[in-house]
Amino acid sequence: MTNGKYDVVVMGSGMGGLCAGALLAKAGYKTLVLEKRGQIGGRFSTEVLDGAYRFPTGAVYLHMSGYVPEIIKELGLKVELREVPEYVCRIEGKEYELTGRGRFRKLLDIMEKNHSERGDRAASFAMKVPAEKIMNDFRDEVMYTVNHPGKKKASLYNTTVRDWMLRYTDNPFVHDLFDTYCTGFAMARAHELQASELFFVMGRTAGMTDVWMVPHGNITVMQELEKVVKTYGGDVWINTPAKKVVVKNGVATGVIIEKDGKEMEISSKAVISNGPPRHTVNLAGEENYTGEYLRAMRTKMRPHPCIFFAIAADKPLCLEKGQKAGLNLIGSRRIQAVLPVTNVCPELAPPGQQLIYIIGEPRSTIEPMDEEYEIEQCMLDIKEHFPDFEKHGKMLKIDPRNLDHDLPESHGWETKSYFLPVTTPVRNLYSVGEAVTEPGIIGTSGCAGSAMKVAGIIQRTLKPSR
């Protein structure tokens, strides 16, 4: 094996990995970023479909109130971003356009009004929607969990979001609204997630309605980060999987990799993993971890399965007025989020063509999904909600990601309890990514935040060689 030497080796080039690599390279650390795939970016990258459509590989939005803009500014990245100012919700076939804050309350008011207008046709008294009561109690619970993160409130202890909602109504659309927020913010289903977990994450993300997109594809952001690593003397190697983290006397001293069909050992002062904690443990050896960490990993890491759909169309299939918005379907079988990304960024498709990004959510985020059945349910939703699909649309890709996929929608529920620390029991071995985010800070923002935290620790504890 040939030996190379770096200050820091980063395994994985997703948002967490490349942000950490770029920050450390600029701080003077000789940095190597490894990527087993043929291109950088992980879930925040771009896949070219049908030769012309630039489809996001996972996340679509960046939050301007989050950590990514801080890193863009700190590193001086040349990144164009475009705002997505609107939000549209479809309930019983009717679309409601919402902007700014207070969307949750507005939707509850809409549901309350719709129920009262139906009058005697409503199924039961329990179908009524006491919007003000729900919202006031919801706000109180959010404030309590945010201000007392370590305490368990008796009324919420072992109460799921679904059971909490049943105190107020049986209305299926209200329940589906809360379920949509559970999967969108916490990566868990309402009948599986404790209510206190949702209240906490909603409190922490209250200001994160300001979402933006990258006009020419997510990969342009990652290429800018890659450029920083290389500008400051580091390297980024694609098609280079890590085979093992070298641990000596409880300290990470490097990585064994496979490059051009040959294995080589790369020595380093620190190793950063942008992969799921289970994968990191396998690379470093379970024997080097404490029982406490392994137990936490087994109980807290809950990957979130999903199905991504890429649809091209020669005419708008939804949001026909060209709204720069995402569309949520309330009361669907499986599909919750529909993003006509070319309404905001027409550059992602050929001229005059539409590109639509759809996310299907299985009924459980704990059990493995039956991929064939879940795809069938999603296709029923697509044909029902977008009747012009078969005539004017074309399926570019169906991408199911089960619990064992290395890039699920999330490696864990993004709440106050279901995460691990960025440090590990192995000295100088760190984790970044959404599995180790700051509690309640979700998605790409959480990944970037974990990178900032790890970069700060390394700068305080290890000196660069140059």
N, C-alpha and C positions, 0 to 999 in steps of 0.2 A: 504493500500500500504506500502511495506517495503522500507525503505530509505537507499541508499548507498551513499558514498561521494567520489568524485574524483576532481582533479584540472581541468581536461579537459575531456569532452566527445566528441568523434568523431562519427558522424553518417555516416556510409558508409566506406567500406574497399577497395575502388579503389586506384589508384595510388596517387591521391591527399590526400585521407584520411589516408592511412597507412604511407605515407611519413611524413605527419604532426604529426601523432601519434608517430612514431618512433623518430623523431627529438625532440619532446617535452618530451617524456619519458626519453631519454638520457640526456636531460637538467635538469632532476630532478622533472618533473611534473608527478603526479600520473594520469595515462591516461587510459581511457576505450574507446576501439574501438568497435562499434556496426555494425553488418552486418545482414540484414534481410534474406539473402539467406543462403544456406547450406554450402557455402565455400567462402573464401575471394577472393578479386581481382577485382570484377566488370568486366570492359571491358579489363582489362589486367590480365587475368587468363587463366585457361586451363580446357577444357571440354573433358572428355574421351568418345569417341564415339565407338560403336561397340566393346567395351571391350578392345580396344588396341590402338586406334588412339588418339593422344593428340592434340586437336584442339584449337587454340586461340579463346577466347570468344569475342574478338574485335580487338584491336591493335595487330599488329604482330611485328613491328620494334621498336627499341630504337635508338635514335640519340646520337651518342657519343659526338657531339658538344653541346648537350643540358644539362638540369639540372639533369637528372637521374644519369649520371655518377658522378656528384658532390656529390649527396646524397649517392651513393654507397661507394664512397671514404670516406666521412665524417663519415659514420656509420660503416665502415669496413665490409661491407657485402661480403659474400663469394659467388660471382655470376660469372658463366662462360658465356661469350658472344662470338658470332661467327659473323664475318663480312659478309655482303652481298655486295661484291665489284662491281657487274655488274648491268646493267640495259638493258633490251631488249624491243624494241618497234616493234609491228607488224603493218605494213601499207600495205594495198592492198595485203595481203597474204605473204608479205616478211618481214623477221625479221632483225632488225638492232641492233647490240650489241654495247653498249656505256659504257664507264667507266669515272670516274672522273667528273670534272666540265665541264661546257659548253655544257651540253647535249641538252639544249633547242635550242641553235644556231645550233648544228649539225643536229637536226631533221628538222629545217627549211631549212637548206641547202639541206638535202635529198629530201624534198618535192619540193623545187625549181628545183632540178636536174631531179626528176621524171617527173615534168610537162614539162620541156623543151624537154625531150626525147620523150614525147608523140606527141609533135609538133601539127600538124593540127587536131589531134584527140581530143585535148582539147576542152571542151565545149564552152569556151568563153574567151575573153581577160581578164575578171575579175577573171578567174581561176588562172592566173599567181601568182607566189609566190615571191614577192620582199624581199627575206630573209634578205639582209643587211639593207634595209630600215626599215623593221619591227623590227629587232633586235636593231638597233641604236635608234629608237624612243622609243622602249620598255625600253631600258636601261636608257634613259633620263627621262622617266616617273617614273621609279622605284626610281632613285636617287632623283627626286623632292619630291615624296611622303614621302620617308624616312627622308629627310632633312627638310621637311616642313609639319610635320604630322598634324598640326592644320589648315592648309590653304587649300582652295579649288581652284584648278586650273581651270580656265574658260573652257579650252578645254576638261576637264574631268568631269565637273559638270553634274550630272545626266546622264552620259554616261555609258552604260553597257559594259562589256568586249566584248560581241558580236558586239555591235555597233562600238566600237573602232576598232575591227578587220575588219569590213566591209569597213573601209576607205582604206584598202590595198588590200583585196582579197575576192572573193566569195568561194574560194577553201574549200570544206567541210572538208578535212583532216586537214587543218590548223586550222579551226574553232574547230574541234573536239580535236585537240591537246591542244588548249587553254582551252577548256571546261574540259579536263582531269586534267589540272593543277589547274583549279578553284575548282573542287571537291576534288582533292588530298590535296591541300594546304589550301583552304579557306572554304571548306565544303559547297559550293554554286555552282549553275549552271551559266554558262557564260551569259545567257540571263537575269538572275535575279540579278547578282552582279555588283555593280559599279566598273568601271575599276580602279579607284584610290585605292579601297580596295585590289584588286589583286596585284597591283604594290607594295603596302606597304608590304603585307605579303611575296611576293617573295623577296623583298629586305631584309627583316629581316631573312628569312630562306635560304639565298643564300649558306651558308656553311653547310647546313644540308643534304648533299647527302651521308653522312657517316652513313649508317644504319647497325644495328646489330640485331641478334636474340639470343634467349635463347634456348640452345640445348635441354633441357629436359622439356620445357614448361614455359610459362610466370609465372605460379603459383610459381615456385621456387624462383623468385625474391620477390614475395609478402610474401612467407613464411619466407624469411630472414628478411623482415621488421617486420613481426609479431613477430619473435624471439627477435628482439631488444626491442619491446614494453614490452614483458614478462620478458626479462632479467633485465630490469630496474624497475620492480615492477608493470607494468601495466597489463591490461587484454584485451583480444579480444574475444568477444562473437558472435558466428554465430547463425542463426535462431532467431535473436532478433531484431524485428523491433522497431523503435522509433515511438511512438504514438503522442507525443506532446512535443514541446519545452516549458518549463515553463518560462514565462516572468513576472517579477514583477517590476512595476514602470519603464518600458522601458529597463530593464536589464535581460539578459538570466541567469537564476539561476540553470538550470538543465534540465533533460529530463525525460519524462514518457515513459517507455518501456514495452514491453510484453515479458516475459521470462518464459518458461515452462508453458505457458497457464495462467500466472498471470501477472497483471500489477504491476509495482513498479516505484517509483520515485528515480532518481539518481541526487543528488545535485552536482553542479560543479561551478567552477569559470568562465569557458568559455565553449562554445559549438561550434563545427566545423561541418558544413554540407558538405558532399561530394556528395550530390544529386543535382538535377536541382533546380535553384532558386525558381521556382513555387512550388515545393514540400516543400522547406524550409519555404516559406511564409505560406503555408497551415498549417505546423506544429506549427509555431510560432504565427499565427493569423494575418490576413491581417490588423486588426485594430492597430497593433503595427508598421506598416510601413508607411512611408511618401508617399504622392501621387506621388511625383517625382520619387521615387524608383519604385513604382508599374508601372508607365507609362513606365519607361525605361525597366523594365522587360518584359512588354507586347510587346514592339516594337523591342527590341534587341535580345531576346531569340528566335532563330529560329532553332529548332531541325532538324537534317539532317536524313531523312529516307534512308534506304538501305536494301539490301538483302544479307545475307551471305550464301555461299554454301560450304559445305565440301564434297569433292570427294576423294574416295580411288580408286586406280588402281593397276593392277598387272604389268603394264609397263608404261613408261613415256608417258603422253598425250601431253606434251608441253616441250619446252627447252630440247629436247631429248639428247643433248650433255652434260647434267648435269650442265649447267651454274648456278652458284650461284647468282641468280638474280630474280627480279620480272619482270613480263611481262605486258606491257600495250597494249591494243587493241585499235587502232585508227580507227574510222569509224564503230564501232560495234553498235548494237541496244541499249544495256544497260550495258553490262559488260565492265569495264575499266581495273580493276586490277586482274591479275591472279598470284598467288604466289605458285609455287611448293615448299612448305616449306621443304620437305624432300631432295631437292637438297642441301640445306644448313645444315639441321639438320635431318639426317636419323633416329635419335633416336625417332622422333615423330610418327613413324609408325612401324609395325612389319617388320622384316628383309625381304628385297626384295619387299616391298610394297611402293607405293607412296601416299602422302597426298597433296591435292591441295586445296588451300584457294582462293575463288573467291568472288569478291564484285560486285554486280549489283547496278547501280545507276538509280533511276527513273528520268524522264525528268524534274521534278520540286522538289525543296527543300522547297517550300512554301506550296503547296497543299498536302493533304493526298494522298497517293498512293493507287491505286487499286491493292491490293496485288496479286490477282489471275492473272490479266493481266500482271503485271510486272514480275512475275515468268515465265509466258509463254514466254515473250520476252527474258528473260535471258536464258531459256532452248534452244530457237532457236539459240542463240549465242553459247552456249556450243556445240551443235550438229554440227554447221557450222564450228567452229574454231578447234574443237577437234573431228574429225570423228571417232576415235577409242574409244570414250567414251562409247558407248552403248555395245561394245564387251568386252572392258577391264576395264571399270570403274564401280563404284558403288556409288550412291548418299548416303552419310551418313546422311546429314542433310540439310534442307533448312530453313533458319531462317530470315523471314521478320521482319523488325523493322520499324514500321510506326512512324508518328509524336508523337503519344501518348505513345510510348514505353518508359519504364523508362531507357533503355539503348540503345538509338539510336546511330548512328555512331558518332554523336556529339550533344551536347545540344544547340549549337549556331554556327553561322558562325564565323570562327576563323580569324578575321580581326581586323583592328584598331577601328572600330566603334561598332561592334556587340559583346560587352562583358559587364559584370558588375564588380564592384570592389569587392575585397575580404571582405571588411567591409560591414555591413548592418546597417540600422537605429536602430536596436536593439543592445544595447551595449553588448559587449562580445559574440556576435553571429557572426560567420564568415563563409564564403563559400570558398571551394577549388574545383578544377576540371577544365575542359576545358572551362566551361562557364564563368570563371573569370580569365582566363590566362592573362599573359602579352601580350599586343597587338602584333600579328605577330609571337608569339612563340606557336607552335601548338602541338596537340596530347599529348603523355605521357610527353614530355618535359615541355609543358605548365602546365600540372597538377602538376608535381613535383615543378615547379617554384612557383605556387600559394601556395603550402604547405610550401615552404621555407619562403615565404613572411608572411604568417599567423603565423608560428612558431616564426618568428622574432618579430612580433607585440606583441604577447602574452608574450614573454620573456622580452620585454621592459616595459610592462604595468602591468603584474601580477606576483606576487612572488609565487614560488611553496611552497606547505605546508611542504615539507620535506627538 
